[in-house]
Amino acid sequence: MPFSLQTTLVGSTLTLQPLQADDAPRLLQAAADGQLWQMTLTVVPGPDTVEQYLATALAGRAAGTVMPFLLVRNSDGQVLGSTRFWKIDRANRKLEIGHTWLGQSVQRSGANTEAKFLLLQHAFEVLECVRVQFTTDELNDKSRAAILRIGATQEGIVRHERIMPDGRKRNSVRFSIIDSEWPAVKALLLDKMERR
């Protein structure tokens, strides 16, 4: 499948739906669960930033470098958060999973594990990636632990990797999973999902 085509990824409890231009109210409802836009370690859309958040994601999709998703609970259709493939590099068959956030009430619920499984399965088995990377704030201990829990390998710290909305120069921690590691990571994630 070409990188430029975005599909819907369906799991047992979650569906990752392509983000649409009219999804601002659904994003804001999910982000209001914990008022996540007040966080300083990651960027989550709030009332004043949701339109720019959508515009950036959709411009990336149009350019073929981003695939943004809503995380939707199958049982009731509620949007739980958002995630995306980005930094898509077709020539080198690699991409990054990032911009992931979940409403406070569903954090550590298994939703993140299933979302990552669906994304990784699509990246390695459909898009035939050889590398999937993750990047998080050096200060975000919860995110770092979550990435390690799914079987990624920490590669190092990228100093002053980006400037945050508050002006802070962020050091970022880089993780990856490569194609030869995917079978073991897949087994780990399937086991985690079965034990939920």
N, C-alpha and C positions, 0 to 999 in steps of 0.2 A: 504494500500500500504506500502511495506517495506520502511524504511527510506533510504535504500541504492539505491533505484531506483529514478532517476531524470527524471522529465517530463518537458514538455513545458507548460507554463501557458499563456493562451491567453485571453486578454482583448479587450475592444472596440477600444482603440487607441494604446495599447502597447502589445507586446508579450515578455515574459521572456523566452529566449532560453538558454539551457544549454551551459555554456562556453566550448569552445573547444581549443585544443592545438594550432591551427593555427589562433586564434583570435587576436594575438598581433596587427596587423595593424588596425583592427576595434576598439580595445580598445584605441590605441594611437590617432586615429582620434577623438574619443569622448573626450578624456582627453585634447586634444589640444584646445578644445573650452573653453578658459579661462586659458590655461596652468596650469591645476589643480594640476599637480605633484609638483608645487612650494608651495602648501599649507603646513602649518606646523601643522594644527589641525587634519588632517586625512591623510591616505596613499592612494595615487592615482598613478597608474602606469605611469611612464615616459619612455623616450627612453632608459635609463640606467637600469630600474628596471622591465620592463614589462615581461621579460622572467621569472624572479624569482617570480613575482606576479602570473603568469599563473601556474608555477610549484607548488607553494604552494597551490593554489586553487584546482588543479587537484589531487595532492597528498591527500588532505583532502577528496575529493570526493571518491578516491580509498579506503580510510580508512573508509568511511561511516560516517564521521563527518561533512562534508561540502557539500552543493549543490550550486555551483556558477552559476550565470546567467548573460547574456547580456540583457540590456533593449533595445528593438528594436521597433522603431516606425512603426506601421502597414502601414501607408500611403505610405512610401517611402523606408522602410527597413533600415533606418539610425540607427546606434547604438548610443544611447543617454547616456549610462553609464553602470554601473554594480551594482549588489547586490548579496547577498547570504544568505542562511541558514547556520549557523555554530554552533559550540558547540552542535551538535545534540546528545542528550542523550535519546536513545531509551527506556531504562529501566524506566526512570522517565517521559517519554513523554513530553520532553521540548526541546527547541532550542532557538537560538538567530538569529535575523535578523540584519545583519550588513554589513560592508564593502560597504556601499551604497554611490555612488557618481553619479552625473549627470553633463553633460556639462553645462557651465555657461548660455548659451542661453535658456536652458529648465528648469532651476531652477525656482520654483514657477509657473510652467506652468500647474500643475495638473498631470504631469507624475509620480512624487513621490507618490502622493496619490493613483493613480491607481496601481502602482507597489506594494505598501504596502498592498492594498486591496487584490490583487491576492495572495501575499505571505501569508497573514494572513488567507485568506479563505482556502488555501491549507493546512496550518499548522493545523487549528482547525477542518476542515471538512473532510479532506482526511487522514492526518497523525494522527488525533485525539490527538493533543497535549493538555495538560492541562495548559501549560505556554509557552508564547513567550516573550522573553526579548530583550531589546535594550540597548546598551551602547554607550555613546558618551563622547567626551572630555569635561571636566568641562568648558573649555574656549570657546567651540563652541556653542555660543548662537543661531545661526541659526538652527543648528541640534537639539538642545534641544527644541526649539520652535516647530520645525516640528514634533518631536516625541509626544509632548504634544497635538498638533493639531489633530493627528490621534486617540486620545483617550487613550493613554497609561498613566499609573500612575507612577510618580517618586517615587522610593523606597529609594534612598540615594546615597551617594558619596563613591566610593571605592578609597581609597588613594593609590597613586603610583601603580595604576593597571597595567600599562605597561610603557616601555621605548620607546619613540618615536625615529625615525631615527636620529634626531638631538641630541639625548642624554637626552632630557627633560624627567623628571619623571612625567608622566601624571596621574592626578586624573580624574577618570571617573564617570559619572553620570549613574546610572542604572535605567531603566524603565521596566515595564512589562504590559502585558495584560494576564489575566487568562481566562480559558474556560467559566466561568459563565458571564464574561464581554463581550465575543465576540458578542452576539446578538446586544447589544447596540452599540458597536464599529462598527459592520457591518452596522447598520442603519445609523450611523453618516457618514461613508465613502461613502455609496451609495448616501446619500443626497449631500455630497460635490461634487461627480462626476457628479451628475445630474445638479448641478448648474454651472458647468464649462462653 
